Amino acid sequence: MPVLTPKSYVEYRSDAYWVEGTRISLDSIVYAFQKGLSPESIVTGVLRREPTVDFQTAFAAGLQGVKDSEVLAIAAKQNRILVSHDRRTMPSEFAEFIISHQSSGAIIVSRKLSIEVILEELLLIWAASSSGERINRITKLPL
């Protein structure tokens, strides 16, 4: 009988633990989680304050592990504004994407913000924007 070994998603390099194949340290994930910055907490917080917002996590949408360009294409097809913590690659991927496609927009959220500020600013954008106003625009939080 073959023995199955579990897939490791963590690697040790440069005296620290990292998500395998990325530049994301486990320390940063733990820090963000302790501050309440999990995607689930952001979505839950927004929906508790404004239940009519159509908002979901990448996990709920089946997008975990999907390349940025594909996530942008799926969001555009569904007329969704993309909300991401990825300040490193998403802005350049977004700029490249809107050269040949239309996007409903993107919001890049700093991990340094408190959950309260993130929720307030996302809801402010939602309340103050019309549906077409954010097309092909990227917004960075904090505002």
Secondary structure, DSSP 8 states (H G I E B T S, - for coil): ---------EEEETTEEEETTSS-BHHHHHHHHHTT--HHHHHHHHHHH-TT-----TTTTT-TT--HHHHHHHHHHTT--EEE--TTTHHHHHHHHHHHS--S-EEEE-TTS-HHHHHHHHHHHHHH--TTTTTT-EEEE--
